[in-house]
Amino acid sequence: MNRSIGIGVLAALIVAALAAYLSLFTVNMTQQAIVLQFGRPVGQVITEPGLYVKVPLIQNVVYIDKRLLNLESPTEEIIASDQKRLVVDAFARYRIVDALKFYQAVRDPRLTETRLQPSFGSALRNTLGDNSLEALVRDNRAGLMRKIQENFNKTASDLGIEIVDVRIRRADLPEANSQAIFRRMQTEREREAAEIRAQGQEQAQRIRSKADRDVTVLLADAERDGQIARGEGDATQNKIYAGAFGQDPEFFAFYRSMQAYKKALTGNTSTMVVTPNSEFFRYFGNETGAGVKP
């Protein structure tokens, strides 16, 4: 009999544990919960963490994430208002602020991104399509991201979702356009470089011409001054010679002959064909030059 009582108590404990397992559920800090009865929400959305009770077998619980979540957009090719094609890579951050509306609109939380991505892409195309490439890349990137967020929020709010932030990670031209722009930029830079080189060569030629002209003028002036100096020197020399000749003609004639001998008989192989009684050798026979007669 005691054994039967023990088995009964054990069975009662098991049943109680099973009932507690089926009746109790917990909600943690990152979740909010909706209690469903035959697929329809009952009661208020549970947003506070803790231990809660539901009717077993009749009610079930759906958990909705209440953290800040990421939404990645597939790469979009968009035509800007200036007809430039852009490849845009963007992402958004969102939060489920109305769990009941979200459940009624989406049902399965795993389908959230599938429902949001078309609206996100539409907001990107509509906003960026009304603006130029310069506005996106340089002038008003932050303002355009805020406008995309506002447009996206208009559709996301119908799902009980709030778009917290939108960021454009990359906005580039398509590869073919990038290559064409690169080639155009390269051609432009080469043209500018050729112009700069031509201008440099022109300036260099101008500088060289001026330098050559200055050199020619300097050489001419130096030659002129040299000729003048040599002329003045020769004149002075002739004046001195004339004065010396006037003072002592015989000594002057002797000196001139000695200079002529020095120049004519320089070296070891000097050869002269003259007659012995030549006027050139008149000082060889007599120091007065009177010993040689033709």
MOKA-V261567 format. One record per backbone hydrogen bond with DSSP energy under -1.0 kcal/mol. CO is the residue of the C=O (numbers start at 1). NH is the residue of the N-H. E is the energy in kcal/mol with one decimal. If there is no record, write none. Layout:
# MOKA-V261567
co=CO nh=NH e=E
co=CO nh=NH e=E
This chain:
# MOKA-V261567
co=1 nh=5 e=-2.1
co=2 nh=6 e=-2.3
co=3 nh=7 e=-2.3
co=4 nh=8 e=-2.3
co=5 nh=9 e=-2.7
co=6 nh=10 e=-2.4
co=7 nh=11 e=-2.6
co=8 nh=12 e=-2.5
co=9 nh=13 e=-2.4
co=10 nh=14 e=-2.4
co=11 nh=15 e=-2.6
co=12 nh=16 e=-2.7
co=13 nh=17 e=-2.8
co=14 nh=18 e=-2.6
co=15 nh=19 e=-2.8
co=16 nh=20 e=-2.6
co=17 nh=21 e=-2.3
co=18 nh=22 e=-2.4
co=19 nh=23 e=-1.6
co=20 nh=24 e=-2.5
co=23 nh=54 e=-3.0
co=25 nh=52 e=-3.4
co=27 nh=50 e=-2.1
co=28 nh=31 e=-1.5
co=30 nh=66 e=-2.2
co=32 nh=64 e=-3.8
co=33 nh=46 e=-3.0
co=34 nh=62 e=-2.6
co=35 nh=42 e=-2.8
co=36 nh=60 e=-2.4
co=37 nh=40 e=-1.3
co=40 nh=37 e=-3.2
co=46 nh=33 e=-2.6
co=50 nh=27 e=-2.6
co=52 nh=25 e=-2.5
co=55 nh=59 e=-2.4
co=58 nh=38 e=-1.3
co=60 nh=36 e=-3.5
co=62 nh=34 e=-2.5
co=64 nh=32 e=-2.2
co=69 nh=94 e=-2.5
co=71 nh=92 e=-2.5
co=76 nh=88 e=-3.4
co=78 nh=86 e=-3.4
co=80 nh=83 e=-1.9
co=84 nh=80 e=-3.0
co=86 nh=78 e=-2.9
co=87 nh=172 e=-2.3
co=88 nh=76 e=-2.6
co=89 nh=169 e=-1.6
co=89 nh=170 e=-2.0
co=90 nh=73 e=-1.9
co=91 nh=167 e=-2.9
co=92 nh=71 e=-2.8
co=93 nh=164 e=-2.4
co=93 nh=165 e=-1.6
co=94 nh=69 e=-3.1
co=95 nh=162 e=-3.0
co=98 nh=102 e=-2.6
co=99 nh=103 e=-2.6
co=100 nh=104 e=-2.4
co=101 nh=105 e=-2.0
co=102 nh=106 e=-3.0
co=103 nh=107 e=-1.3
co=106 nh=108 e=-2.5
co=108 nh=111 e=-2.4
co=109 nh=112 e=-1.5
co=111 nh=115 e=-2.0
co=112 nh=116 e=-2.0
co=113 nh=117 e=-2.6
co=116 nh=120 e=-2.5
co=117 nh=121 e=-2.8
co=118 nh=122 e=-2.2
co=119 nh=123 e=-2.3
co=120 nh=124 e=-2.2
co=121 nh=125 e=-2.5
co=122 nh=126 e=-2.8
co=123 nh=127 e=-2.0
co=124 nh=128 e=-2.5
co=125 nh=129 e=-2.0
co=128 nh=131 e=-1.4
co=131 nh=81 e=-2.5
co=132 nh=136 e=-1.6
co=133 nh=137 e=-2.8
co=134 nh=138 e=-2.7
co=134 nh=139 e=-2.6
co=135 nh=140 e=-3.0
co=140 nh=144 e=-2.2
co=141 nh=145 e=-2.0
co=142 nh=146 e=-1.9
co=143 nh=147 e=-2.0
co=144 nh=148 e=-2.4
co=145 nh=149 e=-2.1
co=146 nh=150 e=-2.2
co=147 nh=151 e=-2.4
co=148 nh=152 e=-2.6
co=149 nh=153 e=-2.3
co=150 nh=154 e=-1.1
co=152 nh=156 e=-2.5
co=153 nh=157 e=-2.2
co=156 nh=159 e=-1.6
co=156 nh=161 e=-1.9
co=157 nh=160 e=-1.4
co=160 nh=97 e=-1.6
co=160 nh=98 e=-2.1
co=162 nh=95 e=-2.3
co=165 nh=93 e=-2.7
co=167 nh=91 e=-2.5
co=170 nh=89 e=-2.9
co=172 nh=87 e=-4.0
co=174 nh=178 e=-2.9
co=175 nh=179 e=-2.4
co=176 nh=180 e=-2.2
co=177 nh=181 e=-2.8
co=178 nh=182 e=-2.6
co=179 nh=183 e=-2.6
co=180 nh=184 e=-2.4
co=181 nh=185 e=-2.9
co=182 nh=186 e=-2.8
co=183 nh=187 e=-2.7
co=184 nh=188 e=-2.5
co=185 nh=189 e=-2.7
co=186 nh=190 e=-2.5
co=187 nh=191 e=-2.4
co=188 nh=192 e=-2.6
co=189 nh=193 e=-2.8
co=190 nh=194 e=-2.6
co=191 nh=195 e=-2.4
co=192 nh=196 e=-2.6
co=193 nh=197 e=-2.8
co=194 nh=198 e=-2.7
co=195 nh=199 e=-2.7
co=196 nh=200 e=-2.6
co=197 nh=201 e=-2.9
co=198 nh=202 e=-2.5
co=199 nh=203 e=-2.6
co=200 nh=204 e=-2.8
co=201 nh=205 e=-2.9
co=202 nh=206 e=-2.4
co=203 nh=207 e=-2.7
co=204 nh=208 e=-3.0
co=205 nh=209 e=-2.8
co=206 nh=210 e=-2.3
co=207 nh=211 e=-2.7
co=208 nh=212 e=-3.1
co=209 nh=213 e=-2.7
co=210 nh=214 e=-2.8
co=211 nh=215 e=-2.7
co=212 nh=216 e=-2.8
co=213 nh=217 e=-2.7
co=214 nh=218 e=-2.8
co=215 nh=219 e=-3.1
co=216 nh=220 e=-2.7
co=217 nh=221 e=-2.9
co=218 nh=222 e=-2.9
co=219 nh=223 e=-3.2
co=220 nh=224 e=-2.9
co=221 nh=225 e=-2.9
co=222 nh=226 e=-2.8
co=223 nh=227 e=-3.1
co=224 nh=228 e=-2.7
co=225 nh=229 e=-2.8
co=226 nh=230 e=-3.4
co=227 nh=231 e=-3.0
co=228 nh=232 e=-2.9
co=229 nh=233 e=-2.6
co=230 nh=234 e=-3.3
co=231 nh=235 e=-2.7
co=232 nh=236 e=-2.6
co=233 nh=237 e=-3.3
co=234 nh=238 e=-3.3
co=235 nh=239 e=-2.5
co=236 nh=240 e=-2.6
co=237 nh=241 e=-3.2
co=238 nh=242 e=-3.2
co=239 nh=243 e=-2.5
co=240 nh=244 e=-3.1
co=241 nh=245 e=-3.3
co=242 nh=246 e=-2.3
co=243 nh=247 e=-1.7
co=244 nh=248 e=-2.5
co=248 nh=252 e=-2.1
co=249 nh=253 e=-2.3
co=250 nh=254 e=-2.4
co=251 nh=255 e=-2.9
co=252 nh=256 e=-2.4
co=253 nh=257 e=-1.9
co=254 nh=258 e=-2.3
co=255 nh=259 e=-2.2
co=256 nh=260 e=-2.0
co=257 nh=261 e=-2.6
co=258 nh=262 e=-2.4
co=259 nh=263 e=-2.0
co=260 nh=264 e=-2.5
co=261 nh=265 e=-2.8
co=275 nh=278 e=-1.8
co=278 nh=281 e=-1.2
co=279 nh=282 e=-1.3
co=281 nh=284 e=-1.8
co=286 nh=289 e=-1.5
